[in-house]
Each structure stands twice: as structure tokens, then as C-alpha cells.
Amino acid sequence: MFYLTGLTKLWSSSDLGSGVSGWAAAYFAVGWLSLVAALISPVHAWGEVLFSAHMTQHEILMLVSAPLLVLGRPFIASMWAFPRSTRLFIGSAINSDMVQRPWHLISSPLSAWLIHAAALWVWHIPYLFQATLDSDFVHMLQHLSFFGSALLFWWSIISGRRGLASYGAGVLYLFTTSIHSGVLGAFLTFTHRVWYPVYGPSTGEWGLTPLEDQQLGGLIMWVPAGLVYIAAALIMFRMWLRGSGSRIQNYRPLTTTTASET
């Protein structure tokens, strides 16, 4: 609501696509649609009876919704939904040291990587994961942890401090995330022990044994999710090379400059 209102005001007061491009608005819209698919569509109900469906729901939140919403530049558009005086007040509060210091601490690529990795591994502890099916509150906390940490992680990669070093860091953290999440997926795929027996009574209705359901969930985390991280890392690597090439083309050796001036 804030996004649409702010985007309308922003574009009506300046050129269409100013501040937030049409592509960014499209990314945001698709991101919201993916949230609906993950949390309101039948995928959510299936996640109550199948571990593999629950895993699919989490991957949508972390690998589709989170990066698309970040690409949509939500802060800029949402700020325009408020009056100018309110925007100035919010901007002043955000730029204060009280906000900026902790924000820089948690939103650095390393911190965001650690927070997202911790959320991923901790919530797959069998006791905690199974508790989400017994308590709506715990289930909500799990989704908030996955989605919130993913938003922080993708923001640090996509919208963090720019420069060649940030592109290199993006490649590193995306690649390492594909590795550690892939390791967890491989554990789920190749283990011969059922980690989440709470799904046992319901998997048979879908023609799966509890172990097969778990292995399918592990494959979803391992292969498709890993491909998303690697594809994003390759995009960042391409931007890194392009930035390096532009810097080399714009470089003027000191000796050449000195000779021409002489």
C-alpha cells in the first residue's frame, strides 16, 4: 500500500521511472506475488503435511521474494507515501548515529551472511523444525527468521556499498551460501535416518515415505536453490569484470599525462 501510493506520488511529481524504474516496480510486484504464493496459496497448506512442500515454501521466501523485493527499492517508493515534513523527519532519524552504527554493523556482507546462515541451520534442528507444526507462533517466527535474514542478506549484496570490492564480496558470499546451504540439502538427501518424523503420518497419502519426502526436500534445497545463488554470483562477477574494464579504459598513465603536458 505504501509502496504503490509513494510510487504514484513520485512518478506524478517527476518523470515516469524517476527514482524507481519501471523494472524495479515490476520486481516488487512479482516479489509480492511470490509472497502470496508462499504464504496464502495451497503451498502453505501442503507445507503442513509434506516436508518437501514446507522446504519449497521457505525457498520461495528466501530466493524469490526477498531478492525481488530488495530490487524493487521499497524504501524510496514508500517514503514518498508520507508528507514532505514526515519524510525529512524519518530521513533525519535514519541518518542519525544511533541508527546508522548498528545498521552498518548488521548489514555488512559478513554480518548478513552469518545471520542468514545461522537462521538456516538453527531452524533445521529437528526439535525446532517440528515445533513449527505444533505452534503457529513458532511457525511465524521461523518464517520471519528466514524471510528477514534473507532480506538483510540480499540487501547487503544488492544495495550495499558500491564499488569493485563490494562486487567481489557479493560473489564470495553468494558462492559460500550456495555451498553451506547445499551441504545441508545434501545431508537431508543422503541420510538414511528420518530427521522430522512428525511428517510420517501424512506423507503416505501423497505416495511418499517419510524418508523420500525428506530426500525430496533436501534436493530442493540443494539443487534449485544452489543454482539461484550461483546464477546471482555469476551476475555479480560479470558486473565486477565490467567495472574493472571501465576503470582500466578510463585510466591515464601518469607518464603519458606528464609528457603531453610538457
C-alpha positions as CSV (number, residue, x, y, z in Angstrom):
1,M,0.0,0.0,0.0
2,F,2.7,2.5,1.0
3,Y,4.8,1.4,-2.0
4,L,2.0,1.9,-4.5
5,T,1.0,5.3,-3.0
6,G,4.5,6.5,-2.8
7,L,5.4,5.3,-6.3
8,T,2.3,7.1,-7.7
9,K,3.3,10.4,-6.0
10,L,6.9,10.1,-7.0
11,W,6.2,9.5,-10.7
12,S,3.5,12.1,-10.8
13,S,5.8,14.8,-9.4
14,S,8.6,13.9,-11.9
15,D,9.3,11.8,-14.9
16,L,8.0,8.3,-15.2
17,G,10.6,5.9,-13.9
18,S,12.4,8.6,-11.9
19,G,13.8,7.4,-8.6
20,V,12.3,3.9,-9.0
21,S,12.5,2.4,-12.5
22,G,9.7,0.5,-14.2
23,W,11.8,-2.6,-13.9
24,A,12.2,-2.1,-10.1
25,A,8.4,-1.7,-9.7
26,A,7.9,-4.9,-11.7
27,Y,10.4,-6.7,-9.5
28,F,8.5,-5.5,-6.4
29,A,5.1,-6.6,-7.8
30,V,6.4,-10.1,-8.6
31,G,8.1,-10.3,-5.2
32,W,4.7,-9.6,-3.5
33,L,3.0,-12.2,-5.8
34,S,5.6,-14.8,-4.7
35,L,4.9,-13.9,-1.0
36,V,1.2,-14.7,-1.7
37,A,2.2,-18.0,-3.3
38,A,4.4,-18.9,-0.4
39,L,2.1,-17.9,2.5
40,I,-1.5,-17.9,1.2
41,S,-1.7,-20.3,-1.7
42,P,-2.1,-24.1,-1.3
43,V,1.7,-24.3,-0.9
44,H,1.2,-23.2,2.7
45,A,-1.3,-25.9,3.4
46,W,0.8,-28.6,1.7
47,G,3.7,-27.5,4.0
48,E,1.7,-28.7,6.9
49,V,1.7,-32.3,5.6
50,L,4.9,-32.6,3.5
51,F,8.4,-31.6,4.4
52,S,9.3,-31.1,0.7
53,A,6.4,-28.6,0.3
54,H,7.5,-26.8,3.5
55,M,11.0,-26.6,2.1
56,T,9.6,-25.2,-1.2
57,Q,7.8,-22.5,0.8
58,H,11.0,-21.5,2.5
59,E,13.0,-21.4,-0.7
60,I,10.4,-19.1,-2.3
61,L,10.6,-16.7,0.6
62,M,14.4,-16.6,0.7
63,L,15.3,-16.9,-3.0
64,V,12.4,-15.3,-4.9
65,S,10.5,-12.9,-2.6
66,A,13.5,-11.4,-0.7
67,P,15.8,-10.5,-3.7
68,L,12.9,-9.2,-5.8
69,L,11.6,-7.0,-3.0
70,V,15.1,-5.6,-2.5
71,L,15.4,-4.9,-6.2
72,G,12.1,-3.1,-6.1
73,R,13.7,-0.3,-4.0
74,P,10.9,-0.3,-1.4
75,F,12.4,2.3,0.9
76,I,12.5,5.1,-1.8
77,A,9.0,4.4,-3.0
78,S,7.4,4.0,0.5
79,M,9.0,7.2,1.8
80,W,7.1,9.2,-0.9
81,A,3.8,8.0,0.6
82,F,4.4,10.4,3.5
83,P,4.2,14.2,3.6
84,R,7.5,16.1,3.0
85,S,7.8,17.0,6.6
86,T,7.5,13.4,7.7
87,R,10.0,12.3,5.1
88,L,12.5,14.8,6.4
89,F,11.9,13.6,10.0
90,I,12.3,9.9,9.0
91,G,15.4,10.6,6.9
92,S,17.0,12.6,9.8
93,A,16.2,9.8,12.3
94,I,17.6,7.1,9.9
95,N,20.8,9.1,9.3
96,S,21.5,9.6,13.0
97,D,24.4,7.8,14.6
98,M,22.1,5.9,16.8
99,V,20.6,4.1,13.8
100,Q,23.5,4.1,11.3
101,R,26.1,2.5,13.6
102,P,24.1,-0.7,14.4
103,W,22.7,-0.8,10.9
104,H,26.2,-0.8,9.4
105,L,27.2,-3.5,11.8
106,I,24.4,-5.9,10.9
107,S,24.1,-5.0,7.2
108,S,27.7,-5.6,6.3
109,P,28.0,-8.6,3.9
110,L,29.8,-10.7,6.5
111,S,27.3,-10.0,9.3
112,A,24.3,-10.5,6.9
113,W,25.9,-13.8,5.7
114,L,26.4,-15.0,9.3
115,I,22.9,-14.1,10.4
116,H,21.3,-15.7,7.3
117,A,23.4,-18.9,7.7
118,A,22.6,-19.1,11.4
119,A,18.8,-18.8,10.7
120,L,19.0,-21.5,8.0
121,W,20.9,-24.1,10.1
122,V,19.4,-23.4,13.5
123,W,15.8,-23.8,12.3
124,H,16.6,-27.1,10.7
125,I,17.4,-28.6,14.0
126,P,14.7,-31.4,14.2
127,Y,13.2,-30.2,17.5
128,L,12.8,-26.6,16.3
129,F,11.5,-27.5,12.8
130,Q,8.9,-29.9,14.2
131,A,7.8,-27.4,16.7
132,T,6.6,-25.2,13.9
133,L,3.8,-27.7,13.2
134,D,2.6,-27.6,16.8
135,S,2.6,-23.8,17.3
136,D,1.5,-21.1,14.9
137,F,3.7,-18.6,16.8
138,V,6.8,-20.7,16.4
139,H,5.9,-21.2,12.7
140,M,5.6,-17.4,12.3
141,L,9.0,-16.9,14.0
142,Q,10.6,-19.4,11.6
143,H,9.2,-17.6,8.5
144,L,10.2,-14.2,9.9
145,S,13.7,-15.5,10.6
146,F,14.1,-17.0,7.1
147,F,12.5,-14.0,5.3
148,G,14.0,-11.3,7.4
149,S,17.6,-12.7,7.3
150,A,17.2,-13.2,3.6
151,L,16.1,-9.6,3.1
152,L,19.2,-8.5,5.1
153,F,21.5,-10.8,3.1
154,W,20.2,-9.8,-0.3
155,W,20.2,-6.1,0.6
156,S,23.8,-6.3,1.6
157,I,24.6,-7.9,-1.7
158,I,22.4,-5.8,-4.0
159,S,22.0,-2.4,-2.3
160,G,25.1,-2.2,0.0
161,R,28.1,0.0,-0.6
162,R,29.0,0.1,-4.2
163,G,32.5,-0.3,-5.7
164,L,34.6,-3.1,-7.1
165,A,35.3,-4.5,-3.7
166,S,31.5,-4.9,-2.9
167,Y,31.0,-6.8,-6.2
168,G,33.8,-9.2,-5.2
169,A,32.3,-9.6,-1.7
170,G,29.0,-10.4,-3.3
171,V,30.5,-13.1,-5.4
172,L,32.2,-14.6,-2.4
173,Y,29.2,-14.6,-0.1
174,L,26.7,-15.8,-2.7
175,F,29.1,-18.7,-3.6
176,T,29.7,-19.7,0.0
177,T,26.0,-19.5,0.8
178,S,25.4,-21.9,-2.1
179,I,28.0,-24.3,-0.5
180,H,26.7,-24.3,3.1
181,S,23.0,-24.5,2.1
182,G,24.0,-27.2,-0.4
183,V,25.7,-29.2,2.3
184,L,22.6,-29.0,4.5
185,G,20.5,-30.1,1.5
186,A,22.9,-33.0,0.8
187,F,22.7,-34.2,4.4
188,L,18.9,-34.3,4.1
189,T,19.1,-36.1,0.8
190,F,21.7,-38.8,1.6
191,T,20.9,-39.6,5.2
192,H,19.1,-42.9,5.9
193,R,17.5,-41.5,9.1
194,V,14.3,-39.5,9.2
195,W,15.0,-36.2,10.8
196,Y,11.4,-35.0,11.0
197,P,9.1,-37.9,12.0
198,V,6.2,-35.5,12.6
199,Y,5.5,-35.7,8.8
200,G,5.3,-39.5,8.9
201,P,1.6,-39.9,9.3
202,S,0.8,-37.6,6.3
203,T,3.3,-38.5,3.6
204,G,1.8,-41.8,2.7
205,E,-1.3,-40.0,1.4
206,W,0.9,-38.5,-1.3
207,G,2.6,-41.7,-2.3
208,L,5.9,-41.0,-0.4
209,T,7.6,-42.5,2.5
210,P,8.8,-40.1,5.2
211,L,12.4,-40.6,4.1
212,E,11.5,-40.0,0.4
213,D,9.7,-36.8,1.4
214,Q,12.8,-35.6,3.3
215,Q,15.1,-36.5,0.5
216,L,13.0,-34.6,-2.0
217,G,13.1,-31.6,0.3
218,G,16.9,-31.9,0.6
219,L,17.1,-32.0,-3.2
220,I,15.0,-28.8,-3.5
221,M,17.4,-27.0,-1.1
222,W,20.5,-28.5,-2.7
223,V,20.0,-28.2,-6.5
224,P,17.4,-25.5,-7.5
225,A,18.4,-23.2,-4.6
226,G,22.1,-23.7,-5.2
227,L,21.6,-22.7,-8.9
228,V,19.9,-19.5,-7.9
229,Y,22.8,-18.5,-5.7
230,I,25.4,-19.4,-8.3
231,A,23.4,-17.5,-11.0
232,A,23.4,-14.4,-8.8
233,A,27.1,-14.9,-8.1
234,L,27.8,-15.0,-11.9
235,I,25.8,-11.8,-12.4
236,M,27.8,-10.1,-9.7
237,F,31.0,-11.5,-11.2
238,R,30.1,-10.0,-14.6
239,M,29.4,-6.6,-13.0
240,W,32.8,-6.9,-11.3
241,L,34.6,-7.6,-14.6
242,R,32.6,-4.8,-16.3
243,G,33.6,-2.3,-13.6
244,S,37.2,-3.4,-13.8
245,G,37.2,-3.0,-17.6
246,S,35.7,0.5,-17.3
247,R,38.3,1.5,-14.8
248,I,41.1,0.3,-17.0
249,Q,39.7,2.1,-20.0
250,N,39.5,5.4,-18.1
251,Y,43.0,5.0,-16.6
252,R,45.5,7.5,-17.9
253,P,49.2,6.7,-17.1
254,L,51.0,9.4,-15.2
255,T,53.9,9.3,-17.6
256,T,51.7,9.9,-20.7
257,T,49.9,12.8,-19.0
258,T,53.2,14.4,-18.0
259,A,54.7,14.0,-21.4
260,S,51.6,15.6,-23.1
261,E,51.6,18.5,-20.7
262,T,55.3,19.0,-21.4
